[in-house]
């Protein structure tokens, strides 16, 4: 790949890797927020209530939550499908050292 050579010459990382790391950091920030914030409520709705609202047929919409679920799977974690799993993920994000180790994978 040409870009791999350019990245090595410039001592940089690919933009896709940087975007992945920034998404991971953002998820950690959101999970550590107080539970009454809008971001936390949106996560809880995704886990508990959004399955009731089925969209139209066709290709699935690629949104931030689906991308974060893919990031979790990539790191060997299961996406939160229940409130209990969401709480486990919040606990993991609360330990910043472990969270940062997962960011580098």
Secondary structure, DSSP 8 states (H G I E B T S, - for coil): -HHHHHHHHHT---HHHHHHHHHHHHHHHHHHS-TTSHHHHHHHHHHHTGGGS---SSS----HHHHHHHHHHHTT-----SHHHHHHHHHHHHSHHHHHHHHH-
